[in-house]
Amino acid sequence: MDNLPKASMESMRRVNEITGKQVPTFSIDMLDKDAFRDLFKKHKILCVMHFAGLKTVEESCHKPLLYYKTNIGGTISLLEGMKEFGVYNMIFSSSAAVYGSPSYLPIDEKHPVGGCINPYGKTKYFIEEILKDNCSAEKQWNVVLLRYFNPVGAHVTGKLGEDPQGIPSDLMPYVSHVAVGRVKELTVYGVDYDTPDGTEVRDYINVVDWAQGHVAALKYLEKDCGFKVFNLGTGKGYCVIEMAKAFETASGKPVPYKIAGRHAGDIASCYADASLVEKELGWKAKLDLAKMCEDSMVLAIQ
Amino acid sequence: MDNLPKASMESMRRVNEITGKQVPTFSIDMLDKDAFRDLFKKHKILCVMHFAGLKTVEESCHKPLLYYKTNIGGTISLLEGMKEFGVYNMIFSSSAAVYGSPSYLPIDEKHPVGGCINPYGKTKYFIEEILKDNCSAEKQWNVVLLRYFNPVGAHVTGKLGEDPQGIPSDLMPYVSHVAVGRVKELTVYGVDYDTPDGTEVRDYINVVDWAQGHVAALKYLEKDCGFKVFNLGTGKGYCVIEMAKAFETASGKPVPYKIAGRHAGDIASCYADASLVEKELGWKAKLDLAKMCEDSMVLAIQ
């Protein structure tokens, strides 16, 4: 179910092609209660994976009301609808953004939350609190929060992956667009961070690993797990320049870059302690940076 | 404008009687956009004092979704409506609850916020963040957040004040009901706190002082103040037993009490540093505990 503000039904067509299955898909706005009710009436739904929401940090700073209304209002509306139809299982797309600027590394799930500096991150944090309070009040709920680090890459076929228009704001599509010559050069924002090469360190997780983390969470919900929180990351951090070099290797093309000042509000390093999710869900990221870059290249050259 | 879920138009009739003015009053739900628009079309509105919201801590723990939807959804809807009609001035009813368990006393406006332990307090904190982000994104807004400590007492005529049904959950109406014999005895929850007499310490502010704080904030908004935060408290803390004794003096009646264990989640002491609001708004609480108790008695015996 998606109202497709920034996505396309083409992606679902490709999911069907890759899996050889027909995944029922509905073009519905989550805030449209009538359409929502109709869907829940017609289908037996065991669990909702809640990915809906606006997710661009910069836009959230300029249109905070839109973000709060869509993300928080949408989630409350969804929870009410689920309750109406007796559906009490949810996996929620949270974000490492809820940790704010890390007070230690790697970040485990006990790290303090709430120090978010932009409205996007705050919507994730506020929704986490709403889901937690809802689970405390009504014990029949099972909710798994997955705090995403940096999902990147593509399916090995290159048929699924991030395909932004214009100059991408996220690093990996940006680098891949440079590697295929669609963008002239990479701009590296900040080379004076306290990191191995001075550039920002992030925990990049391949989207296929990431998807399999959700399948593991789905199985975990069957245990009537209550309210649980897991990091979805690899546990490894990579610098921007490492990423550019890995792309040069994967593509056999140069990735020229220029250096610019830091982005306001960006943090130096952010990577997960991924031990709890491995212990509890039996899930672990399998694909390394080289493989993520290769798959991104397959996507970029299509 | 009030949808009157827990209030009565009788209060407004008494406001008109006391002031000798007819205050235009509308029985409208803030979430009813059509009614809201109609009101904003018909009247020239310079500032919104936003008191709307559910406010019972215990209920919020049992019905968190109702609280998040009403308080946060209501505020977002109100802000959108104000924007539509070019009204950019707001005074918002926040609460000392946003400070959570104080890390120092007295609490000034720079004290960290967000450590709220119940959904009611979180709704106040989340709304503060939404208002702050909205002011950052659109510079034409002027918003004064007033963080209330414990408003109590009544208008000197006894015609206006808190008049709960059944056993009151707030201390002052509880004590006054005991003083007039409507309730047998006061239960004191916790006598082993680290406070002068072992009972909880709070900063009680008379409702008339409190109302005058809002008038001062309204004048302050005329300066195009942007986003500002002030404590609305007296700066003095009183224990539960002090409060009971003051009521015995005010009423000439005994206030018997029994001792019980602490309420889960209650904090020992909470009182304001009220110097910033005095400096910036020129406002200061005038009425002392004895006067608050006298006025509450006038209300209770009616």
HADDOCK unambig.tbl for C-alpha pairs under 7 A between the chains (distance, minus, plus):
assign (segid A and resid 61 and name CA) (segid B and resid 137 and name CA) 6.34 0.50 0.50
assign (segid A and resid 62 and name CA) (segid B and resid 137 and name CA) 5.09 0.50 0.50
assign (segid A and resid 63 and name CA) (segid B and resid 137 and name CA) 6.81 0.50 0.50
assign (segid A and resid 64 and name CA) (segid B and resid 133 and name CA) 6.20 0.50 0.50
assign (segid A and resid 64 and name CA) (segid B and resid 134 and name CA) 5.94 0.50 0.50
assign (segid A and resid 65 and name CA) (segid B and resid 76 and name CA) 6.74 0.50 0.50
assign (segid A and resid 65 and name CA) (segid B and resid 134 and name CA) 6.65 0.50 0.50
assign (segid A and resid 69 and name CA) (segid B and resid 76 and name CA) 6.64 0.50 0.50
assign (segid A and resid 73 and name CA) (segid B and resid 73 and name CA) 6.46 0.50 0.50
assign (segid A and resid 76 and name CA) (segid B and resid 65 and name CA) 6.73 0.50 0.50
assign (segid A and resid 76 and name CA) (segid B and resid 69 and name CA) 6.64 0.50 0.50
assign (segid A and resid 119 and name CA) (segid B and resid 133 and name CA) 6.93 0.50 0.50
assign (segid A and resid 133 and name CA) (segid B and resid 64 and name CA) 6.22 0.50 0.50
assign (segid A and resid 133 and name CA) (segid B and resid 119 and name CA) 6.94 0.50 0.50
assign (segid A and resid 134 and name CA) (segid B and resid 64 and name CA) 5.95 0.50 0.50
assign (segid A and resid 134 and name CA) (segid B and resid 65 and name CA) 6.66 0.50 0.50
assign (segid A and resid 137 and name CA) (segid B and resid 61 and name CA) 6.34 0.50 0.50
assign (segid A and resid 137 and name CA) (segid B and resid 62 and name CA) 5.09 0.50 0.50
assign (segid A and resid 137 and name CA) (segid B and resid 63 and name CA) 6.82 0.50 0.50
